[in-house]
Each structure stands twice: as structure tokens, then as C-alpha cells.
């Protein structure tokens, strides 16, 4: 999207559709797969495919990253600026109407950081207004936030910020609202007081003002370790948390689960562990889902709740890299699937995940997303056949690429059937998202080239 496009839209008077402080980048009509020539398999009859943005990225440690409300889709992204340097590091909201296939991209913050870790967390308030929260990657002591007009992802309040403490260095915003706590909204993030540990803030006025909480997973004997957490909530009284001891580059991670309810952190079986305001002093106090070791190092990818509100977890495991320095491992990843059955965790390996995305972050995979509407379904990104592990080499260019597959299990994860969604691509297909929706099932992913979390050339793609 060019600056000329932006000027044209302003000249047409369309700038009146949004409030001061939120700049319209482009008003666009998105047709079926513009600027993309790769053949695509369609396992969902009658589905449509669109490119929502020509430049965007997200990490997987913020959430929710996309919201479907009725026919409207709202997605938060961070463009890298390779096509338009003026957009590099912007925080953007893509507002897209799935019925008319029209959308707009709104700049929420100009050039916050050219880094996909700055992608926002989203929440829809009970009054129909969106709340969006975002932060730089460990660079600042604050997070930023805006509130939209009701049901309108193109009209936003002026930006505000909240500073938990002057020594805080924030990244990863995760927003959840609990009806049984009088609608309190939590932002679970990383970095209170410079600790790089899971932390939280909360709001009792729908995100208009904020109060700082504390670190809730500490590591007293390993102060430099950083637990990585994925979250899911029933939106009523509980937030589930799945986490590691640290970064898999630094620690042979296992995987653990706790849940927050009524002011207290609990083990998977409901045993009270500690008040949220006190937190755990070591990760191992949670319920272990998967035991890691030097040749089997875990990292959480997604968590969702099944029809009985039990947690379901998808995660990656780096296999066979014991003793290798960073940059030399990560040639064999597997995706795993775990469920809580009410009395214990059952975990199964479900697919070959292929290789690392790039050297140095040897545990970065294409990622896996659980369908929150049907947790027996997952969407994965892999550059290996999910059943055999054979490399996926494209007929189009003779290169190995990450492709999208949809998997289904009929036996709680013990066995899987797979449908290929993309094939013979000339670029990679990465980091799928399946947003919660009662209306339209939508799958999003990033399509292009990923060299580093600060260096990528990716389109934002949606299929529904």
C-alpha cells in the first residue's frame, strides 16, 4: 500500500470514519488471492481465500491475535516495511468484512518496532468495543492501548499507555475478561520490573485504566530463565496457562499447566497452589504435561478448551539435538497434542513439524493451531510430510517450503488423518491461527519469507 493510496483516501473524505490518533493506511477491496500465483488445495468446499495485507507479521505468544464477530474479522499485525519503509514497525489493525470481502488497514502506532513480537492482543468488550494492547519487545516500560467505537475496527480512541514500573520491560500482551470477577480484564504479559517473567496487570473499567499485579511464575534458583506461556479462558471464571521452564535455547524444557480461578493459581486437578498475587516461585509446581530431556525439548504453541471446558494443548518438541550449540540443531521437530481428561494428561506425538525456521532460533517451527470450535481439529505448518517426515519439495521451484495441513483425530490424539491445504508453494506458509467464532470458521496464516523476527516479508492470508 503506497502513501499515494493513503492520500487518495484522505482526499475522498473517508478519514472521517476514524478518530484522531488512528491513521488510515489503506481502504482496500481484497479479491481472491491477489499477488499470489501458488496453487492451493481446498479441503473446505466452497471456501474463499484472500490476502488481507501485503505486509504483516505476528508472534504466537500474544493473544487473541484475531477476533471474528458476526461477519467481521479483526487482526493485529506488524509490517516489516520491505515494500513501504514508512510502515516498517507500525502496529496495524486489519478490519475485514468476510461477507463483502472488503477491508481496511488502520495504523494504531507508528513505527513502534520492526519486530513481530510487537503484535497486539485483542479483546471484544461486552459493549461491542474492541480493546487492543501492544508493547515493544523488551524495550520500554509500558504497554499501549486503544478502544474502538462499538463494532467498528476502523475507529479508535487516542492511544494511551500504562507503566507498571520504571524498570519494567514489556512484551507479549494477552487479554482475557472474566465475567464472574465483575468483568475484570487481565493483561498477562512478560517483564514486570525487568524480570522477563510472566506478569500481569488488570482493569476493572473495561480497559480504560490499569493496575499492576506482579510476577506469577518465578524461578528463584534460575533468575535468568524466562518461562514462555500460552493462555486460554472460558471468559467466565478461569484462565488456563501452559508454560515452559525457560527458552528452549537455554533449557531442556518440559511443559506444565496451571489455571487461575477466584484469585488463586491451581494445578490441573484443582489443587490450590498459590494466590495469583503471590505466584509460583518455580515452574515445576505446576502439573507436568510433558517431560523434556536434552533430546526432547518442548515449547508451547497453542491451548484451547474442549466442549467440557477442559484444556487441550498443542506443542512442538525439538528431537535429537542434545549437545549441539545454537545454530546447529533444530533439523527434526515434532508436533504433539495433549488433553486433560479430568484426572490426568494424555499426550501423543501427532505430526512431523519439519525443520527450524532459521539458525539461531533452532526451536522456531511453522507452528500449530487448535480449532477452538472443534478441538479434535488442528491446523499445522510444516515442511515435512506430517505422517512420514519426508521433506516437502515444491514442484513449482524445486525448493523445500512450509505448507499448511489440517488434521483430525477421532481418538483423543492417538491417531490423525491429514488434508493438505497448500501445496507446491514458492514461499513458506507459517503461523496459522483459528479464531474463536460462532458464525464463520476462519483460518489465517502468514505467507512469504521469514528470516528473523525482525526481518520478514509476509502476506496475511485468510481462508473461510
C-alpha positions in Angstrom: 0.0 0.0 0.0 1.5 3.3 -1.1 1.4 6.7 0.5 -0.4 7.8 -2.6 -3.2 5.4 -1.8 -3.3 6.9 1.7 -3.6 10.4 0.4 -6.3 9.4 -2.1 -8.4 8.0 0.7 -8.0 11.1 2.8 -8.8 13.3 -0.1 -12.0 11.4 -0.7 -13.2 12.3 2.8 -13.0 8.8 4.2 -10.8 9.9 7.0 -14.0 11.0 8.9 -14.6 7.3 9.5 -11.9 7.1 12.2 -11.0 9.1 15.3 -7.9 11.3 15.8 -4.8 9.3 16.5 -5.6 6.3 14.2 -4.3 6.8 10.6 -6.0 5.0 7.7 -3.3 3.2 5.8 -5.5 1.9 3.0 -9.0 1.2 2.1 -9.0 -2.0 0.0 -11.2 -4.4 -1.8 -9.5 -7.8 -1.5 -10.2 -10.3 -4.2 -9.4 -14.0 -4.2 -5.6 -14.5 -3.6 -4.2 -11.3 -5.2 -0.5 -11.2 -5.8 -0.2 -14.9 -5.3 0.2 -17.5 -8.0 0.8 -20.6 -6.0 -1.8 -23.4 -6.5 -3.9 -24.2 -3.4 -5.8 -27.3 -2.4 -9.3 -26.6 -1.0 -10.3 -29.2 1.7 -13.2 -27.0 2.8 -15.7 -27.0 -0.1 -17.0 -23.5 -1.0 -14.3 -21.7 1.0 -12.7 -18.4 -0.1 -9.1 -17.2 0.2 -7.9 -13.7 0.4 -4.8 -11.7 1.2 -5.7 -9.2 3.9 -2.4 -7.4 4.0 0.6 -7.3 1.7 2.9 -6.9 4.7 2.3 -8.2 8.2 3.6 -10.5 10.9 2.8 -11.8 14.4 4.4 -13.8 17.1 2.4 -16.7 18.7 2.9 -15.5 22.3 0.2 -12.7 22.1 -3.5 -13.3 22.1 -6.0 -13.3 20.9 -4.4 -12.2 17.7 -7.6 -12.3 15.7 -11.3 -11.9 16.5 -14.3 -12.9 14.4 -17.6 -11.1 15.4 -20.5 -11.8 13.1 -19.1 -11.3 9.6 -16.3 -9.1 10.7 -12.7 -10.2 11.2 -10.2 -8.0 13.2 -6.5 -9.0 13.0 -3.5 -7.3 14.6 -0.2 -7.3 12.7 3.3 -5.7 12.5 4.5 -5.0 8.9 8.2 -5.2 8.3 8.3 -2.3 5.8 10.2 -4.0 2.9 7.7 -2.7 0.4 6.9 0.6 2.1 9.6 1.6 4.7 7.2 4.1 6.2 5.1 1.2 7.5 8.0 -0.7 9.0 7.4 -1.5 12.6 3.9 0.0 12.6 1.2 -1.7 14.8 -1.8 -2.2 12.5 -5.3 -3.5 12.7 -6.8 -5.1 9.7 -10.6 -4.8 9.7 -12.2 -7.1 7.1 -15.8 -7.9 6.2 -15.9 -11.6 5.4 -19.3 -11.3 3.6 -18.4 -8.4 1.3 -14.7 -9.2 1.1 -13.8 -5.5 1.8 -11.3 -4.4 4.4 -9.2 -1.6 5.7 -5.9 -1.4 7.5 -5.5 1.0 10.4 -2.3 2.2 11.8 -2.5 2.1 15.6 1.0 3.1 16.4 3.6 4.4 14.0 6.9 2.5 13.9 6.8 1.1 17.4 9.4 -1.6 16.5 10.3 -3.6 13.4 9.7 -6.9 15.3 6.8 -9.3 15.1 6.9 -9.6 19.0 5.1 -6.2 19.0 1.9 -7.6 17.5 -1.2 -6.8 19.6 -3.5 -8.7 21.8 -7.2 -8.1 21.1 -10.4 -8.4 23.1 -14.1 -7.5 22.4 -15.7 -5.9 25.4 -19.4 -6.6 26.4 -20.3 -3.2 24.9 -19.1 -4.3 21.5 -16.0 -2.1 21.5 -12.6 -3.7 20.7 -9.7 -3.2 23.2 -6.2 -3.6 21.7 -3.0 -3.7 23.7 0.6 -3.8 22.4 4.1 -3.2 23.5 7.7 -3.1 22.2 9.9 -6.1 22.6 11.6 -5.6 25.9 12.5 -2.0 25.0 10.1 0.1 27.1 8.5 0.2 30.5 4.9 0.5 29.2 2.2 -1.1 27.1 0.0 1.0 24.8 -3.8 0.6 24.3 -6.8 1.9 22.4 -10.5 1.3 22.4 -12.7 1.3 19.3 -16.2 2.6 18.6 -18.8 -0.2 19.0 -18.4 -2.9 16.4 -16.0 -0.7 14.4 -12.4 -1.9 13.9 -11.6 1.3 11.9 -12.5 3.9 14.6 -10.2 4.1 17.6 -9.7 6.4 20.6 -6.4 8.2 21.1 -3.6 6.0 22.2 -2.9 5.7 26.0 -0.2 3.9 27.9 0.3 2.2 31.2 3.7 1.8 33.0 3.7 -0.9 35.7 7.1 0.3 37.0 10.1 2.3 35.7 12.2 -0.9 35.5 9.6 -3.0 33.6 10.5 -4.2 30.1 7.3 -5.5 28.4 6.5 -7.8 25.6 3.6 -10.2 24.8 0.1 -8.9 25.5 -2.6 -11.5 26.3 -6.1 -10.2 27.1 -8.9 -12.1 29.0 -12.0 -10.9 30.7 -13.8 -12.9 33.4 -17.5 -12.3 33.9 -17.5 -13.7 37.4 -15.0 -11.1 38.5 -17.3 -8.3 37.6 -15.9 -8.1 34.1 -12.3 -7.6 35.2 -9.8 -7.7 32.3 -6.4 -9.2 32.7 -3.4 -8.4 30.5 -0.9 -11.3 31.0 2.5 -10.1 29.7 6.2 -10.6 30.3 8.6 -8.4 32.1 7.5 -6.7 35.3 10.4 -5.0 37.0 12.9 -6.2 34.3 12.4 -9.9 35.3 11.5 -11.3 31.9 8.9 -13.4 33.9 5.2 -13.9 33.3 3.4 -11.0 34.9 0.0 -9.3 34.8 -1.9 -6.1 35.1 -5.7 -5.8 35.4 -8.5 -3.3 34.7 -11.9 -3.0 36.4 -13.3 -0.4 34.0 -13.1 -2.3 30.7 -9.6 -1.4 29.9 -9.8 2.4 30.4 -7.4 2.4 33.3 -5.0 -0.3 34.7 -3.5 -1.6 37.9 -0.2 -3.5 38.2 -0.2 -7.0 39.5 3.0 -9.0 40.0 5.2 -11.8 38.6 3.2 -15.0 38.8 5.8 -17.6 37.7 9.2 -17.0 39.2 12.4 -19.1 39.1 14.2 -18.5 42.3 17.1 -20.8 41.5 17.5 -19.7 37.9 16.8 -16.0 37.9 17.8 -15.5 34.2 15.3 -18.1 32.8 12.2 -16.9 31.1 9.1 -19.2 31.2 7.0 -18.9 28.0 3.3 -19.1 28.4 0.2 -19.7 26.2 -3.2 -18.9 27.6 -6.9 -19.8 27.1 -10.0 -18.8 29.0 -13.7 -19.8 29.4 -14.4 -16.0 29.7 -16.3 -16.7 32.9 -14.0 -17.5 35.8 -10.9 -19.3 34.6 -7.7 -18.7 32.6 -5.6 -21.7 31.7 -1.8 -21.3 31.4 0.6 -23.7 29.7 4.3 -22.9 30.0 7.9 -24.0 29.9 10.8 -23.5 32.4 12.6 -21.2 30.0 13.6 -20.5 26.5 14.4 -23.9 24.7 17.7 -22.5 23.6 18.7 -22.3 27.2 16.9 -25.1 28.9 15.7 -28.6 28.1 12.1 -27.7 28.6 9.3 -29.8 30.0 5.7 -28.4 29.7 3.4 -27.5 32.5 -0.2 -26.5 33.2 -1.9 -24.3 35.8 -5.1 -22.4 35.9 -6.2 -19.2 37.5 -9.6 -19.1 39.3 -11.0 -16.9 42.1 -7.8 -15.2 42.9 -5.8 -18.4 43.1 -3.5 -20.5 40.8 -4.4 -24.2 40.7 -2.9 -27.4 39.5 -4.7 -29.2 36.7 -6.7 -31.3 39.3 -7.9 -28.2 41.1 -5.4 -28.3 43.9 -4.7 -24.7 45.1 -1.1 -23.7 44.6 -0.7 -20.0 45.5 -2.6 -16.8 45.2 -2.2 -15.0 41.9 -0.9 -12.0 43.9 1.9 -14.2 45.2 2.6 -16.5 42.3 4.7 -19.7 42.0 8.4 -19.5 42.9 9.3 -22.2 40.5 7.6 -23.6 37.3 7.8 -27.2 38.5 4.9 -26.6 41.0 2.5 -26.8 38.0 1.1 -30.0 36.6 3.6 -31.5 34.2 2.2 -32.3 30.7 5.4 -33.5 29.1 8.8 -34.5 30.4 11.6 -32.9 28.5 15.2 -34.0 28.2 18.2 -33.0 26.1 16.9 -34.8 23.0 13.2 -33.8 23.5 12.8 -30.1 24.2 9.3 -28.7 24.4 7.7 -25.3 23.5 4.0 -24.5 23.8 2.2 -23.5 20.6 -1.5 -23.3 21.4 -4.1 -24.1 24.0 -7.9 -24.3 23.7 -10.9 -25.6 25.7 -12.9 -28.6 24.6 -16.7 -28.9 24.8 -16.4 -29.8 28.5 -14.1 -26.7 29.1 -11.1 -29.0 29.6 -7.7 -27.8 28.3 -6.3 -29.1 25.1 -2.7 -28.3 24.2 -0.5 -28.4 21.1 3.2 -28.0 21.3 6.4 -28.6 19.4 9.3 -30.8 20.5 12.9 -30.5 19.1 14.3 -34.0 18.7 17.9 -35.2 18.7 19.8 -32.0 19.2 21.4 -32.8 22.5 24.8 -31.1 22.9 24.6 -29.1 19.8 25.3 -25.3 20.1 22.7 -22.8 18.8 22.6 -22.7 15.1 23.4 -26.4 14.6 20.2 -28.1 16.0 16.6 -28.0 15.0 16.6 -30.3 12.0 13.8 -32.5 13.4 10.7 -31.1 15.1 7.6 -32.9 16.0 4.1 -31.6 16.9 2.4 -33.1 20.0 -1.2 -33.0 21.2 -2.3 -33.3 24.9 -5.6 -33.4 26.6 -6.7 -33.2 30.3 -9.3 -36.0 30.8 -10.4 -34.9 34.3 -7.9 -36.9 36.1 -4.6 -36.7 34.1 -2.9 -35.6 31.0 -2.5 -37.8 27.9 0.0 -36.6 25.3 0.6 -38.0 21.8 3.0 -37.2 19.0 0.8 -36.2 16.1 3.0 -35.0 13.2 6.4 -34.3 11.8 6.9 -30.5 12.0 10.0 -30.4 9.8 13.0 -28.1 10.4 13.7 -24.9 12.3 12.8 -21.6 10.5 16.3 -20.3 10.8 19.6 -20.9 12.5 20.0 -19.4 16.0 16.3 -19.9 16.9 16.5 -23.6 16.4 13.1 -24.2 18.1 11.1 -21.9 15.9 8.7 -24.0 13.9 5.9 -23.2 11.4 3.6 -23.7 14.4 0.3 -25.4 15.0 -3.2 -24.0 15.9 -6.1 -25.8 17.6 -9.6 -25.2 16.2 -11.4 -23.8 19.3 -14.8 -24.7 17.8 -13.7 -28.4 17.5 -10.5 -29.3 19.4 -10.2 -32.6 17.6 -9.0 -30.5 14.6 -5.7 -28.7 14.3 -4.0 -26.7 11.5 -0.3 -27.1 11.2 2.6 -25.5 9.2 5.4 -28.0 8.3 8.0 -28.5 5.6 7.8 -32.3 6.1 5.0 -34.8 5.3 3.2 -34.9 8.6 3.0 -38.7 8.5 6.3 -39.8 7.1 8.6 -36.9 7.7 9.8 -36.7 4.1 10.8 -33.2 3.0 8.1 -31.2 1.1 9.8 -30.1 -2.1 7.7 -27.9 -4.3 7.1 -28.9 -8.0 6.9 -25.1 -8.7 10.5 -24.2 -7.8 12.3 -27.4 -6.6 12.7 -25.9 -3.1 11.5 -27.1 0.3 8.7 -25.0 1.7 6.4 -24.9 4.7 2.8 -25.9 3.8 -0.5 -25.8 5.6 -2.2 -29.1 6.6 -5.5 -29.7 8.5 -5.5 -32.7 10.9 -8.3 -34.5 12.7 -8.3 -37.1 15.4 -11.2 -39.4 16.4 -9.4 -41.0 19.4 -8.2 -38.0 21.5 -5.0 -37.6 19.7 -3.7 -41.2 19.4 -4.0 -41.2 15.6 -4.6 -38.5 12.9 -5.8 -38.0 9.4 -4.4 -35.2 7.3 -5.6 -33.0 4.5 -3.1 -30.7 2.6 -4.3 -27.2 2.3 -1.4 -25.6 0.4 0.9 -27.4 -2.0 3.7 -26.7 -4.4 4.2 -23.2 -3.0 7.0 -20.9 -3.9 7.1 -19.3 -0.5 6.5 -20.6 3.1 3.1 -20.8 4.8 3.5 -20.1 8.6 2.0 -19.5 12.0 -1.7 -20.4 11.4 -4.5 -19.0 13.6 -8.0 -20.3 14.0 -10.0 -17.6 15.8 -12.9 -18.4 18.1 -16.2 -17.9 16.2 -19.8 -18.9 16.5 -20.5 -17.7 12.9 -17.7 -18.3 10.4 -14.8 -20.7 10.6 -11.7 -18.8 9.6 -8.1 -19.9 9.3 -5.3 -17.3 8.9 -1.6 -17.7 8.2 1.4 -15.8 7.1 2.7 -16.4 3.6 6.1 -15.5 2.4 9.7 -15.4 3.6 10.7 -15.4 7.3 14.4 -14.8 8.1 14.2 -13.4 11.6 11.6 -12.0 14.0 12.9 -8.5 12.8 13.3 -9.5 9.1 10.4 -11.0 7.2 8.4 -10.5 4.0 5.0 -11.9 4.6 1.4 -11.5 3.4 -1.5 -12.0 5.8 -3.8 -14.7 4.3 -7.3 -15.8 5.4 -9.5 -18.7 4.3 -13.1 -19.0 5.4 
